[in-house]
Amino acid sequence: MTKSRARLRMSIFCCIFAAILCARMKIMMIIGLVGAAILLLSVGVIFRKDHTFRSQHIHQNARMKQDQIHCAKTLDKEEQRKSERKIDINKL
């Protein structure tokens, strides 16, 4: 084998190795960035003093109560009660 072929093979090997190393570095950087984002987003949850969160339910929101807005389950129950009152089974 000539020196030029050996150099060519060595350069091809180095290029392939560099590409693999570069891909791994990109993956590691992405994992690091995602991990940092999760850590920064969880700071408020971890260091919260009272360890309680406001309720996310509609029926416990003061503004929603004021506007008489209910959750879908409550509205469905109300509509079912209304329809039960209107139908007289004896008349059917």
C-alpha positions as CSV (number, residue, x, y, z in Angstrom):
1,M,0.0,0.0,0.0
2,T,1.3,3.4,-0.9
3,K,1.7,6.3,1.5
4,S,-1.0,8.3,-0.3
5,R,-3.5,5.5,0.2
6,A,-2.7,5.2,3.8
7,R,-3.0,8.9,4.3
8,L,-6.4,8.8,2.4
9,R,-7.7,6.0,4.7
10,M,-6.4,7.8,7.7
11,S,-8.1,11.1,6.7
12,I,-11.4,9.3,5.9
13,F,-11.2,7.6,9.3
14,C,-10.6,10.9,11.0
15,C,-13.5,12.5,9.2
16,I,-15.9,9.7,10.2
17,F,-14.7,9.8,13.8
18,A,-15.0,13.6,13.9
19,A,-18.6,13.4,12.5
20,I,-19.6,10.8,15.1
21,L,-18.0,12.9,17.9
22,C,-19.8,16.0,16.6
23,A,-23.1,14.2,16.6
24,R,-22.6,12.9,20.1
25,M,-21.7,16.4,21.2
26,K,-24.9,17.8,19.7
27,I,-26.9,15.2,21.5
28,M,-25.2,16.0,24.8
29,M,-25.8,19.7,24.3
30,I,-29.5,19.1,23.6
31,I,-29.8,16.9,26.7
32,G,-28.0,19.6,28.7
33,L,-30.3,22.4,27.5
34,V,-33.5,20.4,28.1
35,G,-32.2,19.5,31.6
36,A,-31.4,23.1,32.4
37,A,-34.8,24.2,31.1
38,I,-36.6,21.7,33.3
39,L,-34.5,22.7,36.3
40,L,-35.3,26.4,35.8
41,L,-39.0,25.8,35.3
42,S,-39.1,23.7,38.5
43,V,-37.5,26.3,40.7
44,G,-40.8,27.9,41.6
45,V,-42.3,24.5,42.5
46,I,-39.3,23.3,44.6
47,F,-38.8,26.5,46.6
48,R,-42.4,27.4,47.2
49,K,-42.9,28.1,50.9
50,D,-46.5,27.0,51.6
51,H,-46.4,24.0,49.2
52,T,-49.9,24.7,48.1
53,F,-51.3,25.7,44.7
54,R,-54.4,27.6,43.7
55,S,-57.2,25.4,42.6
56,Q,-57.5,25.1,38.8
57,H,-61.2,24.1,39.0
58,I,-63.8,26.5,37.6
59,H,-66.2,26.2,40.5
60,Q,-63.7,27.6,42.9
61,N,-62.8,30.7,40.9
62,A,-64.5,33.8,42.3
63,R,-64.8,35.6,38.9
64,M,-66.4,32.5,37.3
65,K,-68.9,32.3,40.2
66,Q,-69.7,36.0,39.7
67,D,-70.4,35.4,36.0
68,Q,-72.3,32.2,36.9
69,I,-70.0,30.1,34.7
70,H,-69.9,26.4,35.8
71,C,-67.9,23.4,34.6
72,A,-69.3,21.1,32.0
73,K,-70.2,18.4,34.5
74,T,-72.3,20.9,36.5
75,L,-74.0,22.3,33.4
76,D,-74.8,18.8,32.3
77,K,-76.3,17.8,35.7
78,E,-78.4,21.0,35.7
79,E,-79.7,20.3,32.2
80,Q,-80.6,16.7,33.2
81,R,-82.5,17.9,36.2
82,K,-84.4,20.3,34.1
83,S,-85.4,17.6,31.6
84,E,-86.4,15.2,34.4
85,R,-88.8,17.8,35.8
86,K,-90.5,18.5,32.5
87,I,-91.2,14.9,31.5
88,D,-94.1,13.2,33.2
89,I,-93.8,9.4,32.8
90,N,-97.5,8.8,33.5
91,K,-98.6,10.9,30.6
92,L,-96.4,8.9,28.1
